[in-house]
Amino acid sequence: MVKCKAECVNPPRVSIIVRTKDRPFFLERALQDIAKQKFCDFSVVIINDGGSAEQVEQIAEQEGRYLPTRPEIFSNPTSVGRGRAWQQGFEATDSQFFVVHDDDDTWDEDFLSETVSYLERNSDSVAVATRLEVVVESVEKNNIVEKSRWIYHPEQSVISVTNLLRANTTVPIATLYRRSAVNNLSDPEVNLDVVEDWYLNLQLACAGSFGFIEGKPLAFWHQRPTDGSSETGNSVFLLDQCHQQNDAKVRDSALREYIAQHGTGLPLLIGKGTEELATRLDRANQILTSLQVEQRNIQEELNMIRGSLQKVESVLQNPLIVRILKSVKSRIRNSFFYGKANN
């Protein structure tokens, strides 16, 4: 592995916050991945959220040789949650930019150079995200096996308030944040165990321009959708119910605040429109389901007809049947000519 030779200023321009807990092979891969960055003016802070401190220290000592400086480690005796963990890393650093590199995700070697350059060129941007690729993998006997890849939101060309109101359109591994913009937020809401990144992105997008770098994927979100282990699984799958609850918590809190100031008029109107749309969608789904059932029935009938035709074809290819048919044909022909001759 090539060591990052560049000398960092003090403080470095970028702080990389790595959240981890009892996943040594992921943490090792993450630190090796960070060391491959072409941009080297960064520091790494590891938030060990309730995992083995000794294990993290050993990995940091081993892989820290290839980083500009040895990673700083904060080990929590018990887990404080995802949101509070990134807040710990944020408070422990004072760089101009920061990024959350969870232990199981990876980057293209140009990620930092491209994102830092973008924020330096665009001083009004509060953050910037890159094209993101999902890497589907599994853990088999402590070996990470890649299964497939696909582009996350391939149609996306901007990060907008409109899109973020609907759902999160980027994730931590693909996003570099401007520290001053986060400092200016009134409520970063770090107590959320999940969806904390969505809420942060939404607030930042409301505060200023949220950049997006098109082109090749520069960040890779590693997912293990069939992994039910609390150690190696993804929170997006393992904590699906918690995601729904926290999503509702954020939306309800904002809606209560709006109603307190402006009344229920507009929310009631929007709610009625949403209900009518949902009813139409339900009807469309019912029609679609009926069509799918009808299509399956037609397909079954076609399969039966195809099977019957294949049987007929098989019978017709039998040599004995062929001789009989030829004999019948010959008799019919002879009878026909005999009848014409008698007439």
ZITAQUI-V418222 format. One record per residue. N is the residue number from 1. RES is the residue in three letters. BURIAL is b if it has 16 or more other C-alpha atoms within 10 Angstrom, else e. Layout:
BEGIN
<<N/RES/BURIAL> <N/RES/BURIAL>>
END
This chain:
BEGIN
<<1/MET/e> <2/VAL/e> <3/LYS/e> <4/CYS/b> <5/LYS/e> <6/ALA/e> <7/GLU/e> <8/CYS/e> <9/VAL/e> <10/ASN/e> <11/PRO/e> <12/PRO/b> <13/ARG/b> <14/VAL/b> <15/SER/b> <16/ILE/b> <17/ILE/b> <18/VAL/b> <19/ARG/b> <20/THR/b> <21/LYS/b> <22/ASP/b> <23/ARG/b> <24/PRO/b> <25/PHE/e> <26/PHE/b> <27/LEU/b> <28/GLU/b> <29/ARG/b> <30/ALA/b> <31/LEU/b> <32/GLN/b> <33/ASP/b> <34/ILE/b> <35/ALA/b> <36/LYS/b> <37/GLN/b> <38/LYS/b> <39/PHE/b> <40/CYS/b> <41/ASP/b> <42/PHE/b> <43/SER/b> <44/VAL/b> <45/VAL/b> <46/ILE/b> <47/ILE/b> <48/ASN/b> <49/ASP/b> <50/GLY/b> <51/GLY/b> <52/SER/b> <53/ALA/b> <54/GLU/e> <55/GLN/e> <56/VAL/b> <57/GLU/b> <58/GLN/e> <59/ILE/e> <60/ALA/b> <61/GLU/e> <62/GLN/e> <63/GLU/b> <64/GLY/b> <65/ARG/e> <66/TYR/b> <67/LEU/b> <68/PRO/b> <69/THR/b> <70/ARG/b> <71/PRO/b> <72/GLU/b> <73/ILE/b> <74/PHE/b> <75/SER/b> <76/ASN/b> <77/PRO/e> <78/THR/e> <79/SER/e> <80/VAL/e> <81/GLY/e> <82/ARG/b> <83/GLY/b> <84/ARG/b> <85/ALA/b> <86/TRP/b> <87/GLN/b> <88/GLN/b> <89/GLY/b> <90/PHE/b> <91/GLU/e> <92/ALA/e> <93/THR/b> <94/ASP/b> <95/SER/b> <96/GLN/e> <97/PHE/b> <98/PHE/b> <99/VAL/b> <100/VAL/b> <101/HIS/b> <102/ASP/b> <103/ASP/b> <104/ASP/b> <105/ASP/b> <106/THR/b> <107/TRP/b> <108/ASP/b> <109/GLU/b> <110/ASP/e> <111/PHE/b> <112/LEU/b> <113/SER/e> <114/GLU/b> <115/THR/b> <116/VAL/b> <117/SER/e> <118/TYR/b> <119/LEU/b> <120/GLU/e> <121/ARG/e> <122/ASN/e> <123/SER/e> <124/ASP/e> <125/SER/b> <126/VAL/b> <127/ALA/b> <128/VAL/b> <129/ALA/b> <130/THR/b> <131/ARG/b> <132/LEU/b> <133/GLU/b> <134/VAL/b> <135/VAL/b> <136/VAL/b> <137/GLU/b> <138/SER/b> <139/VAL/e> <140/GLU/e> <141/LYS/e> <142/ASN/e> <143/ASN/e> <144/ILE/e> <145/VAL/e> <146/GLU/e> <147/LYS/e> <148/SER/e> <149/ARG/e> <150/TRP/e> <151/ILE/e> <152/TYR/b> <153/HIS/e> <154/PRO/e> <155/GLU/e> <156/GLN/e> <157/SER/e> <158/VAL/b> <159/ILE/b> <160/SER/b> <161/VAL/b> <162/THR/e> <163/ASN/e> <164/LEU/b> <165/LEU/e> <166/ARG/e> <167/ALA/e> <168/ASN/e> <169/THR/b> <170/THR/b> <171/VAL/b> <172/PRO/b> <173/ILE/b> <174/ALA/b> <175/THR/b> <176/LEU/b> <177/TYR/b> <178/ARG/b> <179/ARG/b> <180/SER/e> <181/ALA/b> <182/VAL/b> <183/ASN/e> <184/ASN/e> <185/LEU/e> <186/SER/e> <187/ASP/e> <188/PRO/b> <189/GLU/b> <190/VAL/b> <191/ASN/e> <192/LEU/b> <193/ASP/b> <194/VAL/b> <195/VAL/b> <196/GLU/b> <197/ASP/b> <198/TRP/b> <199/TYR/b> <200/LEU/b> <201/ASN/b> <202/LEU/b> <203/GLN/b> <204/LEU/b> <205/ALA/b> <206/CYS/e> <207/ALA/b> <208/GLY/e> <209/SER/b> <210/PHE/b> <211/GLY/b> <212/PHE/b> <213/ILE/b> <214/GLU/e> <215/GLY/e> <216/LYS/e> <217/PRO/b> <218/LEU/b> <219/ALA/b> <220/PHE/b> <221/TRP/b> <222/HIS/b> <223/GLN/b> <224/ARG/b> <225/PRO/e> <226/THR/e> <227/ASP/b> <228/GLY/e> <229/SER/e> <230/SER/e> <231/GLU/e> <232/THR/b> <233/GLY/b> <234/ASN/b> <235/SER/b> <236/VAL/e> <237/PHE/b> <238/LEU/b> <239/LEU/e> <240/ASP/e> <241/GLN/e> <242/CYS/b> <243/HIS/b> <244/GLN/e> <245/GLN/e> <246/ASN/b> <247/ASP/b> <248/ALA/e> <249/LYS/e> <250/VAL/b> <251/ARG/e> <252/ASP/e> <253/SER/e> <254/ALA/e> <255/LEU/e> <256/ARG/e> <257/GLU/e> <258/TYR/e> <259/ILE/e> <260/ALA/e> <261/GLN/e> <262/HIS/e> <263/GLY/e> <264/THR/e> <265/GLY/e> <266/LEU/e> <267/PRO/e> <268/LEU/e> <269/LEU/e> <270/ILE/e> <271/GLY/e> <272/LYS/e> <273/GLY/e> <274/THR/e> <275/GLU/e> <276/GLU/e> <277/LEU/e> <278/ALA/e> <279/THR/e> <280/ARG/e> <281/LEU/e> <282/ASP/e> <283/ARG/e> <284/ALA/e> <285/ASN/e> <286/GLN/e> <287/ILE/e> <288/LEU/e> <289/THR/e> <290/SER/e> <291/LEU/e> <292/GLN/e> <293/VAL/e> <294/GLU/e> <295/GLN/e> <296/ARG/e> <297/ASN/e> <298/ILE/e> <299/GLN/e> <300/GLU/e> <301/GLU/e> <302/LEU/e> <303/ASN/e> <304/MET/e> <305/ILE/e> <306/ARG/e> <307/GLY/e> <308/SER/e> <309/LEU/e> <310/GLN/e> <311/LYS/e> <312/VAL/e> <313/GLU/e> <314/SER/e> <315/VAL/e> <316/LEU/e> <317/GLN/e> <318/ASN/e> <319/PRO/e> <320/LEU/e> <321/ILE/e> <322/VAL/e> <323/ARG/e> <324/ILE/e> <325/LEU/e> <326/LYS/e> <327/SER/e> <328/VAL/e> <329/LYS/e> <330/SER/e> <331/ARG/e> <332/ILE/e> <333/ARG/e> <334/ASN/e> <335/SER/e> <336/PHE/e> <337/PHE/e> <338/TYR/e> <339/GLY/e> <340/LYS/e> <341/ALA/e> <342/ASN/e> <343/ASN/e>>
END
